[in-house]
Amino acid sequence: MRGITGENLLQLLERRLDNVVYRLGFADSRAQARQFVLHGHITVNGRRVNIPSYLVDVGDTIAIKQKSATEIEQFKALREGAGKTVVPWLQVDYEKLEGSVSALPAREDIDVPIQEHLIVELYSR
């Protein structure tokens, strides 16, 4: 990838499917989001994906499987409790229980306090 190495690393981490499920508000934690993906509750563009490290791209639609949406209480509660704020590079529809990637994440959109230049310096030795 061209660009600043540290920002590229953070962008790749933000685009992981388990992180996107968490950012959309479908899970309460990244660990729970990872478990939802591993158990096959999440689809990307209509196809079931059970790989947490799957990289989403602009235009991808991430949704909760219809069967899971009707059986799991947490997903049922999402429809009623809509109103969570999501990051600017994602769009979400809580009634349909789906979201989409509208843009690639920028460094300003990543709110985790990380000094990425230190990571790059460590691995460049």
MOPAC internal coordinates of N, CA, C and O (Angstrom, degrees):
PM7 1SCF
backbone

  N    0.0000 0     0.00 0     0.00 0    0    0    0
  C    1.4447 1     0.00 0     0.00 0    1    0    0
  C    1.5214 1   109.06 1     0.00 0    2    1    0
  O    1.2310 1   121.05 1   -39.14 1    3    2    1
  N    1.2799 1   115.60 1   140.86 1    3    2    1
  C    1.4545 1   120.41 1   175.89 1    5    3    2
  C    1.5225 1   108.89 1   -87.08 1    6    5    3
  O    1.2310 1   120.88 1   -29.98 1    7    6    5
  N    1.3253 1   115.92 1   150.02 1    7    6    5
  C    1.4482 1   120.50 1   177.61 1    9    7    6
  C    1.5051 1   111.40 1   122.64 1   10    9    7
  O    1.2310 1   121.18 1    13.20 1   11   10    9
  N    1.3059 1   115.35 1  -166.80 1   11   10    9
  C    1.4557 1   122.12 1  -179.19 1   13   11   10
  C    1.5303 1   108.63 1   -77.18 1   14   13   11
  O    1.2310 1   120.78 1   -54.72 1   15   14   13
  N    1.3194 1   116.12 1   125.28 1   15   14   13
  C    1.4645 1   121.95 1  -172.55 1   17   15   14
  C    1.5225 1   112.19 1   -58.36 1   18   17   15
  O    1.2310 1   119.73 1   133.60 1   19   18   17
  N    1.3095 1   118.12 1   -46.40 1   19   18   17
  C    1.4608 1   121.30 1  -178.38 1   21   19   18
  C    1.5188 1   112.54 1   -62.85 1   22   21   19
  O    1.2310 1   120.60 1   138.20 1   23   22   21
  N    1.3208 1   116.47 1   -41.80 1   23   22   21
  C    1.4676 1   120.08 1   178.57 1   25   23   22
  C    1.5277 1   110.71 1   -68.35 1   26   25   23
  O    1.2310 1   120.31 1   143.25 1   27   26   25
  N    1.3286 1   117.02 1   -36.75 1   27   26   25
  C    1.4660 1   120.29 1   176.84 1   29   27   26
  C    1.5227 1   110.90 1   -63.08 1   30   29   27
  O    1.2310 1   120.36 1   140.24 1   31   30   29
  N    1.3306 1   116.92 1   -39.76 1   31   30   29
  C    1.4581 1   121.29 1   178.10 1   33   31   30
  C    1.5257 1   110.73 1   -62.29 1   34   33   31
  O    1.2310 1   120.36 1   132.54 1   35   34   33
  N    1.3186 1   116.91 1   -47.46 1   35   34   33
  C    1.4654 1   120.32 1   179.38 1   37   35   34
  C    1.5210 1   111.45 1   -64.09 1   38   37   35
  O    1.2310 1   120.32 1   142.50 1   39   38   37
  N    1.3255 1   116.99 1   -37.50 1   39   38   37
  C    1.4634 1   120.46 1   178.69 1   41   39   38
  C    1.5286 1   110.72 1   -63.93 1   42   41   39
  O    1.2310 1   120.17 1   137.70 1   43   42   41
  N    1.3209 1   117.27 1   -42.30 1   43   42   41
  C    1.4576 1   120.59 1   177.95 1   45   43   42
  C    1.5266 1   111.39 1   -63.44 1   46   45   43
  O    1.2310 1   120.32 1   139.97 1   47   46   45
  N    1.3162 1   116.99 1   -40.03 1   47   46   45
  C    1.4647 1   120.12 1   178.68 1   49   47   46
  C    1.5251 1   111.57 1   -67.06 1   50   49   47
  O    1.2310 1   119.89 1   142.41 1   51   50   49
  N    1.3247 1   117.81 1   -37.59 1   51   50   49
  C    1.4699 1   121.41 1   178.95 1   53   51   50
  C    1.5249 1   111.80 1   -67.80 1   54   53   51
  O    1.2310 1   120.40 1   150.06 1   55   54   53
  N    1.3274 1   116.84 1   -29.94 1   55   54   53
  C    1.4666 1   120.90 1  -176.39 1   57   55   54
  C    1.5181 1   113.84 1   -83.71 1   58   57   55
  O    1.2310 1   119.68 1   178.46 1   59   58   57
  N    1.3361 1   118.21 1    -1.54 1   59   58   57
  C    1.4678 1   120.19 1   176.98 1   61   59   58
  C    1.5290 1   109.33 1   -62.82 1   62   61   59
  O    1.2310 1   120.56 1   -36.24 1   63   62   61
  N    1.3214 1   116.54 1   143.76 1   63   62   61
  C    1.4645 1   120.82 1  -176.40 1   65   63   62
  C    1.5217 1   112.09 1   -60.44 1   66   65   63
  O    1.2310 1   119.62 1   137.37 1   67   66   65
  N    1.3288 1   118.33 1   -42.63 1   67   66   65
  C    1.4587 1   118.94 1  -179.38 1   69   67   66
  C    1.5285 1   111.50 1   -63.35 1   70   69   67
  O    1.2310 1   119.98 1   143.80 1   71   70   69
  N    1.3235 1   117.64 1   -36.20 1   71   70   69
  C    1.4609 1   120.30 1   177.47 1   73   71   70
  C    1.5299 1   111.10 1   -69.82 1   74   73   71
  O    1.2310 1   120.09 1   141.28 1   75   74   73
  N    1.3248 1   117.43 1   -38.72 1   75   74   73
  C    1.4625 1   120.97 1   179.71 1   77   75   74
  C    1.5271 1   110.47 1   -65.31 1   78   77   75
  O    1.2310 1   120.26 1   139.24 1   79   78   77
  N    1.3346 1   117.11 1   -40.76 1   79   78   77
  C    1.4669 1   120.46 1   176.77 1   81   79   78
  C    1.5280 1   109.80 1   -60.14 1   82   81   79
  O    1.2310 1   120.27 1   138.65 1   83   82   81
  N    1.3298 1   117.09 1   -41.35 1   83   82   81
  C    1.4693 1   121.06 1   177.14 1   85   83   82
  C    1.5313 1   110.54 1   -65.60 1   86   85   83
  O    1.2310 1   120.03 1   133.89 1   87   86   85
  N    1.3177 1   117.55 1   -46.11 1   87   86   85
  C    1.4703 1   121.60 1  -178.06 1   89   87   86
  C    1.5296 1   111.74 1   -64.33 1   90   89   87
  O    1.2310 1   119.88 1   148.54 1   91   90   89
  N    1.3361 1   117.83 1   -31.46 1   91   90   89
  C    1.4637 1   120.78 1   177.82 1   93   91   90
  C    1.5240 1   111.88 1   -72.53 1   94   93   91
  O    1.2310 1   120.15 1   165.92 1   95   94   93
  N    1.3251 1   117.32 1   -14.08 1   95   94   93
  C    1.4578 1   120.73 1   179.74 1   97   95   94
  C    1.5093 1   113.49 1    90.75 1   98   97   95
  O    1.2310 1   119.99 1  -169.77 1   99   98   97
  N    1.3316 1   117.62 1    10.23 1   99   98   97
  C    1.4576 1   120.72 1   179.09 1  101   99   98
  C    1.5252 1   112.20 1   -76.03 1  102  101   99
  O    1.2310 1   119.81 1   163.09 1  103  102  101
  N    1.3286 1   117.97 1   -16.91 1  103  102  101
  C    1.4626 1   122.83 1   179.62 1  105  103  102
  C    1.5222 1   108.97 1  -134.66 1  106  105  103
  O    1.2310 1   121.14 1   -24.42 1  107  106  105
  N    1.3398 1   115.43 1   155.58 1  107  106  105
  C    1.4601 1   120.71 1  -178.80 1  109  107  106
  C    1.5253 1   112.81 1   -84.04 1  110  109  107
  O    1.2310 1   120.28 1   159.52 1  111  110  109
  N    1.3261 1   117.07 1   -20.48 1  111  110  109
  C    1.4634 1   121.26 1   179.46 1  113  111  110
  C    1.5204 1   108.95 1  -146.82 1  114  113  111
  O    1.2310 1   120.89 1   -13.84 1  115  114  113
  N    1.3198 1   115.91 1   166.16 1  115  114  113
  C    1.4655 1   119.46 1   177.96 1  117  115  114
  C    1.5295 1   110.61 1   -68.01 1  118  117  115
  O    1.2310 1   120.22 1   146.79 1  119  118  117
  N    1.3254 1   117.18 1   -33.21 1  119  118  117
  C    1.4645 1   120.18 1   177.63 1  121  119  118
  C    1.5290 1   110.58 1   -65.02 1  122  121  119
  O    1.2310 1   120.39 1   138.62 1  123  122  121
  N    1.3104 1   116.86 1   -41.38 1  123  122  121
  C    1.4581 1   120.32 1   178.13 1  125  123  122
  C    1.5255 1   110.43 1   -67.28 1  126  125  123
  O    1.2310 1   120.36 1   141.01 1  127  126  125
  N    1.3241 1   116.91 1   -38.99 1  127  126  125
  C    1.4589 1   120.34 1   177.89 1  129  127  126
  C    1.5217 1   110.50 1   -62.79 1  130  129  127
  O    1.2310 1   120.69 1   139.14 1  131  130  129
  N    1.3288 1   116.30 1   -40.86 1  131  130  129
  C    1.4648 1   120.62 1   177.98 1  133  131  130
  C    1.5266 1   110.11 1   -61.53 1  134  133  131
  O    1.2310 1   120.30 1   138.88 1  135  134  133
  N    1.3170 1   117.03 1   -41.12 1  135  134  133
  C    1.4568 1   120.53 1   179.42 1  137  135  134
  C    1.5318 1   111.32 1   -66.64 1  138  137  135
  O    1.2310 1   119.79 1   139.63 1  139  138  137
  N    1.3316 1   118.01 1   -40.37 1  139  138  137
  C    1.4587 1   120.35 1   176.56 1  141  139  138
  C    1.5251 1   110.84 1   -58.97 1  142  141  139
  O    1.2310 1   120.60 1   137.69 1  143  142  141
  N    1.3269 1   116.46 1   -42.31 1  143  142  141
  C    1.4634 1   120.36 1   179.63 1  145  143  142
  C    1.5281 1   110.08 1   -66.27 1  146  145  143
  O    1.2310 1   120.33 1   132.73 1  147  146  145
  N    1.3241 1   116.98 1   -47.27 1  147  146  145
  C    1.4650 1   120.83 1  -178.48 1  149  147  146
  C    1.5284 1   112.45 1   -61.54 1  150  149  147
  O    1.2310 1   120.32 1   146.20 1  151  150  149
  N    1.3200 1   117.00 1   -33.80 1  151  150  149
  C    1.4624 1   120.76 1  -178.46 1  153  151  150
  C    1.5266 1   112.63 1   -84.46 1  154  153  151
  O    1.2310 1   120.01 1  -179.42 1  155  154  153
  N    1.3271 1   117.59 1     0.58 1  155  154  153
  C    1.4540 1   120.69 1   173.61 1  157  155  154
  C    1.5111 1   115.48 1    82.55 1  158  157  155
  O    1.2310 1   119.48 1  -156.29 1  159  158  157
  N    1.3272 1   118.60 1    23.71 1  159  158  157
  C    1.4649 1   121.07 1  -179.90 1  161  159  158
  C    1.5272 1   112.74 1   -85.49 1  162  161  159
  O    1.2310 1   119.48 1   171.29 1  163  162  161
  N    1.3309 1   118.59 1    -8.71 1  163  162  161
  C    1.4569 1   122.83 1  -172.28 1  165  163  162
  C    1.5256 1   110.55 1  -113.82 1  166  165  163
  O    1.2310 1   121.09 1   -40.75 1  167  166  165
  N    1.3469 1   115.51 1   139.25 1  167  166  165
  C    1.4609 1   121.00 1   174.38 1  169  167  166
  C    1.5294 1   109.15 1  -119.57 1  170  169  167
  O    1.2310 1   121.30 1   -30.48 1  171  170  169
  N    1.3178 1   115.13 1   149.52 1  171  170  169
  C    1.4562 1   122.27 1   174.45 1  173  171  170
  C    1.5229 1   106.40 1  -122.91 1  174  173  171
  O    1.2310 1   120.84 1   -60.97 1  175  174  173
  N    1.3192 1   116.00 1   119.03 1  175  174  173
  C    1.4612 1   122.53 1  -177.63 1  177  175  174
  C    1.5282 1   111.74 1    54.38 1  178  177  175
  O    1.2310 1   120.72 1  -141.58 1  179  178  177
  N    1.3453 1   116.22 1    38.42 1  179  178  177
  C    1.4511 1   121.25 1   175.92 1  181  179  178
  C    1.5156 1   115.31 1    84.82 1  182  181  179
  O    1.2310 1   119.48 1   176.64 1  183  182  181
  N    1.3218 1   118.59 1    -3.36 1  183  182  181
  C    1.4601 1   121.80 1  -179.34 1  185  183  182
  C    1.5283 1   109.09 1  -113.01 1  186  185  183
  O    1.2310 1   120.99 1   -43.27 1  187  186  185
  N    1.3352 1   115.72 1   136.73 1  187  186  185
  C    1.4590 1   120.54 1   179.58 1  189  187  186
  C    1.5253 1   109.72 1   -67.45 1  190  189  187
  O    1.2310 1   121.06 1   -48.69 1  191  190  189
  N    1.3236 1   115.58 1   131.31 1  191  190  189
  C    1.4649 1   121.90 1   177.46 1  193  191  190
  C    1.5208 1   107.29 1  -125.35 1  194  193  191
  O    1.2310 1   120.30 1   -54.03 1  195  194  193
  N    1.3319 1   117.03 1   125.97 1  195  194  193
  C    1.4613 1   120.71 1   179.54 1  197  195  194
  C    1.5259 1   111.80 1  -119.33 1  198  197  195
  O    1.2310 1   120.67 1  -150.10 1  199  198  197
  N    1.3282 1   116.32 1    29.90 1  199  198  197
  C    1.4541 1   122.37 1   178.17 1  201  199  198
  C    1.5281 1   107.98 1  -114.17 1  202  201  199
  O    1.2310 1   119.88 1   -70.87 1  203  202  201
  N    1.3424 1   117.83 1   109.13 1  203  202  201
  C    1.4636 1   120.10 1  -176.91 1  205  203  202
  C    1.5289 1   113.85 1   -61.30 1  206  205  203
  O    1.2310 1   119.57 1   152.45 1  207  206  205
  N    1.3189 1   118.43 1   -27.55 1  207  206  205
  C    1.4602 1   121.10 1  -177.60 1  209  207  206
  C    1.5291 1   112.81 1   -88.22 1  210  209  207
  O    1.2310 1   120.06 1  -173.46 1  211  210  209
  N    1.3152 1   117.50 1     6.54 1  211  210  209
  C    1.4630 1   121.87 1   177.66 1  213  211  210
  C    1.5316 1   109.00 1   -57.79 1  214  213  211
  O    1.2310 1   120.25 1   -49.40 1  215  214  213
  N    1.3375 1   117.13 1   130.60 1  215  214  213
  C    1.4635 1   120.93 1  -179.32 1  217  215  214
  C    1.5214 1   110.32 1   -91.66 1  218  217  215
  O    1.2310 1   120.83 1   -57.47 1  219  218  217
  N    1.3156 1   116.01 1   122.53 1  219  218  217
  C    1.4524 1   120.36 1   176.35 1  221  219  218
  C    1.5254 1   108.72 1   -83.18 1  222  221  219
  O    1.2310 1   120.98 1   -22.74 1  223  222  221
  N    1.3088 1   115.73 1   157.26 1  223  222  221
  C    1.4559 1   121.43 1  -178.96 1  225  223  222
  C    1.5278 1   108.88 1  -127.99 1  226  225  223
  O    1.2310 1   120.73 1   -10.26 1  227  226  225
  N    1.3067 1   116.21 1   169.74 1  227  226  225
  C    1.4627 1   121.04 1   179.40 1  229  227  226
  C    1.5270 1   108.72 1   -60.87 1  230  229  227
  O    1.2310 1   120.73 1   -47.97 1  231  230  229
  N    1.3223 1   116.21 1   132.03 1  231  230  229
  C    1.4508 1   121.52 1   179.72 1  233  231  230
  C    1.5162 1   114.37 1    95.15 1  234  233  231
  O    1.2310 1   119.45 1   168.88 1  235  234  233
  N    1.3237 1   118.65 1   -11.12 1  235  234  233
  C    1.4651 1   121.53 1   178.85 1  237  235  234
  C    1.5210 1   110.02 1   -70.21 1  238  237  235
  O    1.2310 1   121.11 1   -37.09 1  239  238  237
  N    1.3295 1   115.49 1   142.91 1  239  238  237
  C    1.4511 1   122.34 1   177.28 1  241  239  238
  C    1.5169 1   108.76 1  -109.47 1  242  241  239
  O    1.2310 1   120.29 1   -57.26 1  243  242  241
  N    1.3076 1   117.06 1   122.74 1  243  242  241
  C    1.4583 1   123.32 1  -179.70 1  245  243  242
  C    1.5173 1   106.87 1  -107.78 1  246  245  243
  O    1.2310 1   120.70 1   -54.64 1  247  246  245
  N    1.3341 1   116.27 1   125.36 1  247  246  245
  C    1.4673 1   120.03 1  -176.70 1  249  247  246
  C    1.5183 1   110.00 1  -138.08 1  250  249  247
  O    1.2310 1   121.34 1   -16.00 1  251  250  249
  N    1.3151 1   115.04 1   164.00 1  251  250  249
  C    1.4547 1   122.06 1   174.21 1  253  251  250
  C    1.5209 1   107.19 1   -94.53 1  254  253  251
  O    1.2310 1   120.48 1   -45.60 1  255  254  253
  N    1.3335 1   116.68 1   134.40 1  255  254  253
  C    1.4608 1   120.41 1  -179.80 1  257  255  254
  C    1.5223 1   110.32 1   -55.64 1  258  257  255
  O    1.2310 1   120.62 1   -35.86 1  259  258  257
  N    1.3059 1   116.42 1   144.14 1  259  258  257
  C    1.4618 1   121.60 1  -176.80 1  261  259  258
  C    1.5253 1   111.78 1   -58.64 1  262  261  259
  O    1.2310 1   120.35 1   136.58 1  263  262  261
  N    1.3239 1   116.93 1   -43.42 1  263  262  261
  C    1.4617 1   120.12 1  -179.46 1  265  263  262
  C    1.5249 1   110.73 1   -64.24 1  266  265  263
  O    1.2310 1   120.06 1   137.75 1  267  266  265
  N    1.3150 1   117.49 1   -42.25 1  267  266  265
  C    1.4631 1   121.48 1   179.02 1  269  267  266
  C    1.5203 1   111.09 1   -65.72 1  270  269  267
  O    1.2310 1   120.40 1   142.95 1  271  270  269
  N    1.3264 1   116.84 1   -37.05 1  271  270  269
  C    1.4607 1   121.28 1  -178.43 1  273  271  270
  C    1.5218 1   111.85 1   -64.80 1  274  273  271
  O    1.2310 1   120.03 1   151.36 1  275  274  273
  N    1.3286 1   117.55 1   -28.64 1  275  274  273
  C    1.4604 1   120.25 1  -178.83 1  277  275  274
  C    1.5287 1   112.63 1   -92.05 1  278  277  275
  O    1.2310 1   120.00 1   158.47 1  279  278  277
  N    1.3407 1   117.60 1   -21.53 1  279  278  277
  C    1.4578 1   120.26 1  -175.19 1  281  279  278
  C    1.5263 1   113.99 1   -98.31 1  282  281  279
  O    1.2310 1   119.33 1   148.24 1  283  282  281
  N    1.3192 1   118.88 1   -31.76 1  283  282  281
  C    1.4659 1   121.53 1  -173.77 1  285  283  282
  C    1.5268 1   109.70 1   -93.91 1  286  285  283
  O    1.2310 1   121.16 1   -53.77 1  287  286  285
  N    1.3252 1   115.38 1   126.23 1  287  286  285
  C    1.4662 1   121.52 1  -174.93 1  289  287  286
  C    1.5285 1   112.92 1   -60.19 1  290  289  287
  O    1.2310 1   120.01 1   141.55 1  291  290  289
  N    1.3077 1   117.59 1   -38.45 1  291  290  289
  C    1.4651 1   119.71 1  -177.98 1  293  291  290
  C    1.5200 1   110.83 1   -63.19 1  294  293  291
  O    1.2310 1   119.85 1   142.00 1  295  294  293
  N    1.3150 1   117.90 1   -38.00 1  295  294  293
  C    1.4520 1   120.78 1   178.99 1  297  295  294
  C    1.5263 1   111.12 1   -72.11 1  298  297  295
  O    1.2310 1   120.18 1   146.20 1  299  298  297
  N    1.3221 1   117.26 1   -33.80 1  299  298  297
  C    1.4626 1   120.51 1   175.36 1  301  299  298
  C    1.5212 1   110.61 1   -63.21 1  302  301  299
  O    1.2310 1   120.63 1   139.38 1  303  302  301
  N    1.3345 1   116.40 1   -40.62 1  303  302  301
  C    1.4612 1   121.41 1  -178.95 1  305  303  302
  C    1.5290 1   111.59 1   -69.14 1  306  305  303
  O    1.2310 1   119.79 1   154.20 1  307  306  305
  N    1.3161 1   118.01 1   -25.80 1  307  306  305
  C    1.4668 1   120.62 1   179.72 1  309  307  306
  C    1.5236 1   111.83 1   -61.88 1  310  309  307
  O    1.2310 1   120.78 1   141.84 1  311  310  309
  N    1.3286 1   116.11 1   -38.16 1  311  310  309
  C    1.4728 1   119.80 1  -178.92 1  313  311  310
  C    1.5347 1   111.00 1   -62.31 1  314  313  311
  O    1.2310 1   120.80 1   143.76 1  315  314  313
  N    1.3107 1   116.07 1   -36.24 1  315  314  313
  C    1.4601 1   120.27 1  -177.82 1  317  315  314
  C    1.5260 1   111.89 1   -82.79 1  318  317  315
  O    1.2310 1   120.30 1   145.93 1  319  318  317
  N    1.3196 1   117.03 1   -34.07 1  319  318  317
  C    1.4532 1   121.03 1  -174.59 1  321  319  318
  C    1.5088 1   114.02 1   -96.19 1  322  321  319
  O    1.2310 1   120.20 1  -148.31 1  323  322  321
  N    1.3075 1   117.22 1    31.69 1  323  322  321
  C    1.4626 1   120.25 1   179.42 1  325  323  322
  C    1.5189 1   109.64 1   -62.98 1  326  325  323
  O    1.2310 1   120.65 1   -30.86 1  327  326  325
  N    1.2808 1   116.37 1   149.14 1  327  326  325
  C    1.4501 1   120.23 1  -179.98 1  329  327  326
  C    1.5132 1   112.24 1   135.37 1  330  329  327
  O    1.2310 1   120.62 1  -179.60 1  331  330  329
  N    1.3209 1   116.42 1     0.40 1  331  330  329
  C    1.4584 1   119.41 1   175.55 1  333  331  330
  C    1.5238 1   108.55 1   -70.57 1  334  333  331
  O    1.2310 1   121.07 1   -31.96 1  335  334  333
  N    1.2969 1   115.56 1   148.04 1  335  334  333
  C    1.4581 1   118.93 1   177.08 1  337  335  334
  C    1.5188 1   109.02 1   -91.85 1  338  337  335
  O    1.2310 1   120.88 1   -40.20 1  339  338  337
  N    1.3037 1   115.93 1   139.80 1  339  338  337
  C    1.4560 1   121.44 1   178.44 1  341  339  338
  C    1.5223 1   108.68 1  -117.15 1  342  341  339
  O    1.2310 1   121.16 1   -12.59 1  343  342  341
  N    1.3018 1   115.39 1   167.41 1  343  342  341
  C    1.4642 1   120.55 1  -178.99 1  345  343  342
  C    1.5266 1   109.81 1   -66.13 1  346  345  343
  O    1.2310 1   119.99 1   -24.76 1  347  346  345
  N    1.3439 1   117.62 1   155.24 1  347  346  345
  C    1.4691 1   120.51 1  -173.38 1  349  347  346
  C    1.5256 1   115.27 1   -65.24 1  350  349  347
  O    1.2310 1   119.55 1   160.97 1  351  350  349
  N    1.3068 1   118.46 1   -19.03 1  351  350  349
  C    1.4661 1   119.63 1  -177.28 1  353  351  350
  C    1.5267 1   112.81 1   -89.81 1  354  353  351
  O    1.2310 1   120.39 1  -176.07 1  355  354  353
  N    1.3336 1   116.86 1     3.93 1  355  354  353
  C    1.4630 1   122.38 1   177.38 1  357  355  354
  C    1.5218 1   110.65 1  -122.92 1  358  357  355
  O    1.2310 1   120.59 1   -33.14 1  359  358  357
  N    1.3140 1   116.48 1   146.86 1  359  358  357
  C    1.4640 1   123.31 1   173.44 1  361  359  358
  C    1.5286 1   106.97 1  -118.36 1  362  361  359
  O    1.2310 1   119.98 1   -38.27 1  363  362  361
  N    1.3247 1   117.64 1   141.73 1  363  362  361
  C    1.4630 1   119.92 1  -177.72 1  365  363  362
  C    1.5238 1   110.52 1  -136.32 1  366  365  363
  O    1.2310 1   121.15 1   -36.01 1  367  366  365
  N    1.3359 1   115.40 1   143.99 1  367  366  365
  C    1.4573 1   123.28 1   174.98 1  369  367  366
  C    1.5286 1   106.44 1  -125.12 1  370  369  367
  O    1.2310 1   120.16 1   -76.75 1  371  370  369
  N    1.3340 1   117.29 1   103.25 1  371  370  369
  C    1.4610 1   120.55 1  -175.16 1  373  371  370
  C    1.5175 1   112.77 1   -72.72 1  374  373  371
  O    1.2310 1   119.16 1   156.08 1  375  374  373
  N    1.3084 1   119.20 1   -23.92 1  375  374  373
  C    1.4637 1   119.90 1   178.00 1  377  375  374
  C    1.5221 1   111.27 1   -68.98 1  378  377  375
  O    1.2310 1   120.55 1   141.45 1  379  378  377
  N    1.3229 1   116.56 1   -38.55 1  379  378  377
  C    1.4674 1   121.01 1   177.73 1  381  379  378
  C    1.5245 1   111.96 1   -89.11 1  382  381  379
  O    1.2310 1   120.43 1   170.96 1  383  382  381
  N    1.3425 1   116.79 1    -9.04 1  383  382  381
  C    1.4624 1   122.93 1  -175.39 1  385  383  382
  C    1.5176 1   111.32 1    55.21 1  386  385  383
  O    1.2310 1   121.30 1  -128.05 1  387  386  385
  N    1.3355 1   115.11 1    51.95 1  387  386  385
  C    1.4547 1   119.95 1   176.84 1  389  387  386
  C    1.5237 1   109.76 1  -146.59 1  390  389  387
  O    1.2310 1   121.65 1   -23.17 1  391  390  389
  N    1.3001 1   114.45 1   156.83 1  391  390  389
  C    1.4505 1   121.31 1   178.26 1  393  391  390
  C    1.5093 1   109.45 1  -141.63 1  394  393  391
  O    1.2310 1   120.91 1   -14.43 1  395  394  393
  N    1.3212 1   115.86 1   165.57 1  395  394  393
  C    1.4565 1   119.13 1   179.80 1  397  395  394
  C    1.5209 1   109.56 1  -138.89 1  398  397  395
  O    1.2310 1   121.55 1   -23.56 1  399  398  397
  N    1.3167 1   114.64 1   156.44 1  399  398  397
  C    1.4564 1   121.77 1   178.92 1  401  399  398
  C    1.5167 1   107.07 1   -93.26 1  402  401  399
  O    1.2310 1   120.15 1   -65.47 1  403  402  401
  N    1.3245 1   117.32 1   114.53 1  403  402  401
  C    1.4566 1   120.89 1  -176.73 1  405  403  402
  C    1.5214 1   112.79 1   -94.50 1  406  405  403
  O    1.2310 1   120.12 1   159.06 1  407  406  405
  N    1.3327 1   117.38 1   -20.94 1  407  406  405
  C    1.4685 1   121.57 1   179.42 1  409  407  406
  C    1.5162 1   108.42 1  -159.95 1  410  409  407
  O    1.2310 1   120.60 1   -13.55 1  411  410  409
  N    1.3086 1   116.45 1   166.45 1  411  410  409
  C    1.4600 1   120.19 1   174.06 1  413  411  410
  C    1.5308 1   108.54 1   -77.84 1  414  413  411
  O    1.2310 1   120.12 1   -34.06 1  415  414  413
  N    1.3307 1   117.38 1   145.94 1  415  414  413
  C    1.4695 1   119.07 1  -178.58 1  417  415  414
  C    1.5287 1   111.31 1   -68.70 1  418  417  415
  O    1.2310 1   120.98 1   -42.45 1  419  418  417
  N    1.3070 1   115.73 1   137.55 1  419  418  417
  C    1.4642 1   121.60 1   175.35 1  421  419  418
  C    1.5232 1   108.13 1   -97.49 1  422  421  419
  O    1.2310 1   120.04 1   -14.36 1  423  422  421
  N    1.2999 1   117.53 1   165.64 1  423  422  421
  C    1.4692 1   121.64 1  -178.95 1  425  423  422
  C    1.5253 1   110.93 1   -60.33 1  426  425  423
  O    1.2310 1   119.91 1   145.52 1  427  426  425
  N    1.3120 1   117.77 1   -34.48 1  427  426  425
  C    1.4601 1   121.25 1  -179.95 1  429  427  426
  C    1.5309 1   111.99 1   -67.30 1  430  429  427
  O    1.2310 1   120.14 1   155.90 1  431  430  429
  N    1.3368 1   117.33 1   -24.10 1  431  430  429
  C    1.4595 1   121.46 1  -178.61 1  433  431  430
  C    1.5214 1   112.98 1   -81.01 1  434  433  431
  O    1.2310 1   119.98 1   167.30 1  435  434  433
  N    1.3175 1   117.65 1   -12.70 1  435  434  433
  C    1.4559 1   122.20 1  -176.93 1  437  435  434
  C    1.5221 1   107.81 1   -94.40 1  438  437  435
  O    1.2310 1   120.63 1   -67.77 1  439  438  437
  N    1.3343 1   116.40 1   112.23 1  439  438  437
  C    1.4565 1   120.96 1  -172.77 1  441  439  438
  C    1.5307 1   114.03 1   -94.61 1  442  441  439
  O    1.2310 1   119.83 1  -175.76 1  443  442  441
  N    1.3159 1   117.92 1     4.24 1  443  442  441
  C    1.4583 1   121.01 1   179.35 1  445  443  442
  C    1.5275 1   108.47 1   -78.89 1  446  445  443
  O    1.2310 1   119.62 1   -51.03 1  447  446  445
  N    1.3362 1   118.33 1   128.97 1  447  446  445
  C    1.4743 1   120.20 1  -177.60 1  449  447  446
  C    1.5308 1   111.70 1   -75.48 1  450  449  447
  O    1.2310 1   120.97 1   -89.55 1  451  450  449
  N    1.3162 1   115.75 1    90.45 1  451  450  449
  C    1.4673 1   122.10 1  -177.97 1  453  451  450
  C    1.5165 1   108.70 1  -125.27 1  454  453  451
  O    1.2310 1   121.14 1   -42.02 1  455  454  453
  N    1.3180 1   115.42 1   137.98 1  455  454  453
  C    1.4567 1   120.96 1   172.37 1  457  455  454
  C    1.5232 1   106.78 1  -101.67 1  458  457  455
  O    1.2310 1   121.14 1   -91.80 1  459  458  457
  N    1.3204 1   115.42 1    88.20 1  459  458  457
  C    1.4588 1   120.80 1  -171.86 1  461  459  458
  C    1.5216 1   113.43 1   -64.19 1  462  461  459
  O    1.2310 1   119.92 1   155.20 1  463  462  461
  N    1.3269 1   117.75 1   -24.80 1  463  462  461
  C    1.4602 1   119.30 1   179.11 1  465  463  462
  C    1.5321 1   111.37 1   -64.81 1  466  465  463
  O    1.2310 1   120.11 1   150.61 1  467  466  465
  N    1.3298 1   117.39 1   -29.39 1  467  466  465
  C    1.4616 1   120.34 1   177.18 1  469  467  466
  C    1.5241 1   111.35 1   -68.93 1  470  469  467
  O    1.2310 1   120.32 1   142.83 1  471  470  469
  N    1.3155 1   117.00 1   -37.17 1  471  470  469
  C    1.4640 1   120.89 1   177.52 1  473  471  470
  C    1.5220 1   110.16 1   -65.91 1  474  473  471
  O    1.2310 1   120.59 1   136.05 1  475  474  473
  N    1.3181 1   116.48 1   -43.95 1  475  474  473
  C    1.4651 1   121.07 1   179.53 1  477  475  474
  C    1.5242 1   110.07 1   -63.56 1  478  477  475
  O    1.2310 1   120.11 1   138.25 1  479  478  477
  N    1.3178 1   117.40 1   -41.75 1  479  478  477
  C    1.4719 1   120.64 1   179.03 1  481  479  478
  C    1.5367 1   110.64 1   -62.60 1  482  481  479
  O    1.2310 1   119.91 1   139.23 1  483  482  481
  N    1.3294 1   117.77 1   -40.77 1  483  482  481
  C    1.4536 1   120.72 1  -179.62 1  485  483  482
  C    1.5290 1   111.10 1   -63.40 1  486  485  483
  O    1.2310 1   120.27 1   135.00 1  487  486  485
  N    1.3201 1   117.09 1   -45.00 1  487  486  485
  C    1.4575 1   120.21 1  -176.05 1  489  487  486
  C    1.5291 1   113.20 1   -81.59 1  490  489  487
  O    1.2310 1   119.78 1   169.54 1  491  490  489
  N    1.3163 1   118.02 1   -10.46 1  491  490  489
  C    1.4668 1   119.46 1   179.65 1  493  491  490
  C    1.5345 1   112.54 1   -88.27 1  494  493  491
  O    1.2310 1   120.29 1  -179.70 1  495  494  493
  N    1.3153 1   117.05 1     0.30 1  495  494  493
  C    1.4702 1   120.26 1   179.17 1  497  495  494
  C    1.4927 1   111.64 1   -71.95 1  498  497  495
  O    1.2310 1   120.10 1   180.00 1  499  498  497

